Every structure is written in structure tokens, then in C-alpha cells.
Amino acid sequence: MHLEQQEDQAQFKLKNASASIKERRRRGLTWYPVTITQEDIGFGGKVVLELERPAHRQDLHLFQVGAAAALFSGAPGYSGPDRPVVSGVVTRVRRNKLLLATTKEALPDWVRDGSNLNGSL
């Protein structure tokens, strides 16, 4: 059973890694663009980010509390499977905002740049 779950996850990632941002957004897997509206330090000294998508975006999405998610940059030079990500877990979802409890104690510089940020499952 565990091997089957791992294979399902691998196939899901492979299928969606090659999809465009537009397609991922249509499937409810990506919020684009997002802005960081708040940054706090959470349990264990890890960074907790509040992400917000534009208010006019009312697309359905699959983000839910407890789901693994990631923040990545869609800026030129940050594409493909080697793109840097900040991984975490969704701890709250409300309309166009979500809280992402990351696994990082400090954010990388590309996050601070703030341009073309995406939230993705």
C-alpha cells in the first residue's frame, strides 16, 4: 500500500511538473501570482508566511489545511524541475489567503525579491 501511495505521488508530481502555470491554476493546484502579506516565526523557529492571491481571483483550488505546499518563483531563470522552492504545510485557508508554515528558519533571497511568486501544491 505504501509503495502504491509513493508511486501515485510521483506520477502526480511528474504530470504537474510539466504543466504550464495557466494549466496548474485551472486545475486548482497553483495560486499565481501571490504576495507575501505577513511573515512570522512559528514553532521551532520556522518561518510562517501569509500568502495572498489577487482579490479578483475566485478560481476554485485544492489548497486545504494539512496539505503540503510550496512557494516558488516564476521569474526568468527560475524554471524547470531544478527551480528553488520553499516547502511547507498549509495551516489556514481563507478565501484568497493562506498560511504556509515553512521548513526554513530564514527565507532565501529570491523570496525577498517578491516578483512572480507562486503558491503550489
N, C-alpha and C positions, 0 to 999 in steps of 0.2 A: 504494500500500500504506500509506504514511504517513497519507494523508488518511482511509483506512478505519479505521486504528487510532485516530485522533483522534475520529472520529465514534462509534466503539464506546465510547470512554472518556466522551464527552459524554453518550451515551444511558445508560450505566451510572450516571453521576452524577445525571442527571435522574431516572431511575427510582428511585434510592435516596434522593434528597434528599426526596422526598415521602412515603417510607415512615416509619411510626412506629418508635420505638426498639425496641419489642417485636418488630416485624416484622424490623427490621435485625438484631436479636440472634438471631432464629430463623434467618435466612439466613447467620449466621456473620460478619456484617460489622461488628458493634459489640460491644464489651465494655461493659456497664453494670451497676452502677457500677464505676468504677475509683478506686484511690487511688494517689497518688504515694508510693512507699516509699523511693525514693532519688533524689537529684539530684546529678549530677556535671558537670564541664566536660570536654568532649571535644575532638576535633580541631578546630583553628581557633577555639577559644574558644566553641564552640556548646554549649548545654545538652543533656545526655543524661539522660532520665528513665527510671526503672524504674517501670512501671505494674503494678498487681496487681488482679485481679478477685477477688471473694469465693471462698474455697476450695470452697464447695459448688456453685459454677457449673462444671459439667463439659460444657457445651454444646460441640459442635464449632464450629470457627471457621476462617476463611480467612486469618488472620494468618500471615505467613511472612517469613523473613529476606529483606531487599531490597525488600519491598513498601512503597509509600508509605502513610502512615497519618497520622491527625490526632487531636489531643486537643481536645475541645470541652466546653462546659458545657451541661447540660440544665436549669439553673436558670431560673426565670421571668425573662423579659427577654432571654434568650439563645436565641432560636429563629429558624427560617427560614433562608433562604439567606444572610442577612447576618450570621449568628452568627459571633463571633470564633473562630478556630481557631489552634492551634499545630501546624504541619505538620512532618513529619519522615519518617525511614525506619526501619523495624524492623530492628534489628541482632541481636536474640536473642529467641527464644520458648521458654519452658519452662513447661509446664503452665498455671498461671494467672498467669504473669508474663511481661512482655516489656520489652525495652529500646527506647526511641524516641530516636534521635539527631535532635534538632530542628534547625531552621534559625535559631533565635533565640540571641542572646547573653545575653538576660535574659528572664525569664518575665513575662507581663502579670499585673496584679493579680488578675484573675478566676481565674487558675490557683491563686494562693496561697490564695484563699478555700476551694478544695478541695471545695465542695459540688456534688453532681450531675455529677461529671466522667465523660466517656465517651471511650473509645478507638474509633476508627472507621477503616475502610479507605476 
